[in-house]
Amino acid sequence: MSMSSMSPSGPVIAVFASDRGPGDPERASLMSQVGTLFARRGAHLLCLAEKGVIPVPLITAARAAGGAVDVLADASIVLPPALASVPITIMPGRAERYARLGEVASAFVALPGSLASVSALFGSWNRAKPKPVVMLNRNRAFEAVRGFAGDVLSHAVPGYDKNLQFADSVEDLWNKVVWVGEQRR
């Protein structure tokens, strides 16, 4: 199934995650928890894979829980044999990939990860129609963004909180994804 033929029963959630680079070693575990919970709740996950970075724990956990996952990738990506049956769409241009994420996803989710995954989130968000963003602020990973939102956005953008949420746990992350989806109806 390619992304162009996706007809998911649940929401399509673009998840930005990476277990590469310095930082919190708990990231792979968080990806597994998110993949499992979101799959069990019926979400269709859309994962970005670029420059050799593939969120393997997220994809593996979601599929093990019976969930649907699609990968949108650059030309450098070759999925490992264990993920050979995962649908992958190769789009060489970064702007094209980011725009496609925005077209297909109903919400963006950011997990603590590398600078590359946060950069991809903001690149995609910038090219998409306004999409709600929910960030898992585990170990204060997105505290600077949360501070900016509270200090600047709250005064300048009416209803900003309907488009930007911060979660403290994996369960809270799901609840806030559902909540922002309900606010947009």
C-alpha positions in Angstrom: 0.0 0.0 0.0 1.5 3.3 -1.0 0.6 6.6 0.8 -1.4 7.7 -2.2 -3.8 4.8 -1.6 -4.0 5.0 2.2 -7.5 4.6 3.5 -6.9 4.3 7.2 -9.6 3.7 9.7 -8.0 5.8 12.4 -6.1 9.1 12.3 -2.9 9.3 10.3 -0.2 10.6 12.6 3.2 11.7 11.4 5.7 10.8 14.1 9.1 12.5 14.2 11.6 10.4 16.1 15.2 9.4 16.1 17.3 7.2 18.3 20.6 8.5 16.8 22.9 11.1 18.2 23.8 12.1 21.8 21.3 12.4 24.5 18.7 10.3 26.3 19.2 6.6 25.9 15.5 6.1 26.7 14.5 7.3 23.2 14.2 3.8 21.7 12.0 2.6 24.6 9.8 5.7 24.2 9.5 5.0 20.5 8.4 1.4 21.2 5.8 2.5 23.8 4.4 5.1 21.4 4.3 2.7 18.5 2.5 0.1 20.6 -0.1 2.4 22.2 -0.9 4.3 19.0 -1.3 1.1 17.0 -3.6 -0.4 19.6 -5.7 2.8 19.5 -6.1 2.6 15.7 -3.7 5.3 14.5 -2.0 4.9 11.1 1.6 6.0 11.6 3.6 7.9 9.0 7.3 7.9 9.6 10.0 10.0 8.0 13.3 8.3 7.2 16.2 10.5 5.9 19.9 10.4 5.7 20.1 6.8 7.0 17.9 7.5 10.1 15.0 5.2 10.4 12.8 5.1 13.6 13.1 1.3 13.7 11.8 0.8 17.3 8.7 2.9 16.6 7.9 1.0 13.3 8.6 -2.4 14.8 6.5 -1.9 17.9 3.5 -0.5 15.9 3.5 -3.4 13.5 3.9 -6.0 16.3 0.8 -4.4 17.9 -1.1 -4.9 14.6 -0.8 -1.3 13.5 -0.4 0.3 10.1 2.8 2.1 9.3 4.0 3.8 6.1 7.5 5.3 5.6 8.3 8.3 3.6 12.0 8.4 2.7 14.8 9.9 0.8 16.8 7.9 -1.7 19.4 6.9 0.9 17.0 4.7 2.8 17.0 0.9 2.6 14.8 -0.7 5.2 16.3 -3.5 7.2 15.2 -7.0 6.3 12.9 -7.2 9.4 10.9 -4.2 7.9 10.9 -5.4 4.3 7.1 -5.6 4.2 6.6 -2.0 5.5 5.3 0.3 2.7 7.9 2.8 1.7 7.6 5.8 -0.6 10.8 7.3 -1.9 10.7 11.0 -2.6 14.1 12.5 -3.4 13.3 16.2 -2.6 13.1 17.2 1.1 10.5 19.9 0.4 8.4 17.4 -1.5 8.6 14.9 1.5 7.7 17.5 4.0 4.8 18.8 1.9 3.5 15.2 1.5 3.6 14.6 5.3 1.5 17.7 5.7 -1.0 16.6 3.1 -1.5 13.1 4.6 -1.2 13.5 8.3 -3.9 14.9 10.5 -1.4 15.7 13.3 2.3 15.8 14.0 3.9 14.1 17.0 7.4 14.9 18.2 9.3 12.5 20.4 12.5 13.4 22.1 15.3 12.7 19.6 17.9 14.3 17.5 18.2 17.7 16.1 17.4 16.1 12.7 14.0 14.9 13.8 13.1 18.3 15.3 14.3 20.1 12.2 12.2 17.7 10.0 9.1 18.4 12.2 9.5 22.2 11.8 10.3 21.9 8.1 7.1 19.8 7.6 5.0 22.0 9.8 6.2 25.1 7.8 5.1 23.5 4.5 1.8 22.1 5.7 -1.6 23.6 6.2 -1.8 24.2 9.9 -1.5 20.9 11.7 -1.6 20.4 15.4 1.7 19.4 17.0 2.0 17.4 20.1 5.4 17.1 21.7 6.4 14.4 24.3 8.2 16.6 26.8 9.9 13.7 28.6 12.9 14.8 30.6 12.1 18.4 29.5 13.2 17.6 25.9 10.9 20.4 24.5 11.0 22.8 27.5 12.5 25.6 25.4 9.6 25.3 22.9 7.1 25.1 25.8 8.6 28.3 27.3 8.4 30.1 23.9 4.8 29.0 23.5 3.9 30.2 26.9 5.8 33.5 26.7 5.2 34.5 23.1 2.6 32.5 21.3 0.0 32.7 24.1 0.0 36.5 23.8 0.3 36.7 20.0 -1.7 33.8 18.5 -5.3 33.3 19.6 -6.1 29.7 20.3 -2.4 28.6 19.9 -3.1 25.8 22.4 -5.4 24.1 20.0 -2.4 23.6 17.7 0.5 23.1 20.1 0.4 20.7 23.1 3.0 19.2 25.3 2.6 15.8 26.9 4.4 14.4 29.9 3.8 10.7 29.3 3.0 8.3 26.4 -0.6 8.0 27.5 -0.9 11.7 27.8 0.6 12.1 24.3 -2.2 10.0 22.9 -4.9 11.8 24.8 -3.6 15.2 23.6 -3.5 13.9 20.0 -7.1 13.0 20.3 -8.0 16.3 21.9 -6.3 18.4 19.3 -8.1 16.4 16.6 -11.4 17.1 18.3 -10.7 20.8 18.6 -10.2 21.1 14.8 -13.6 19.7 13.9 
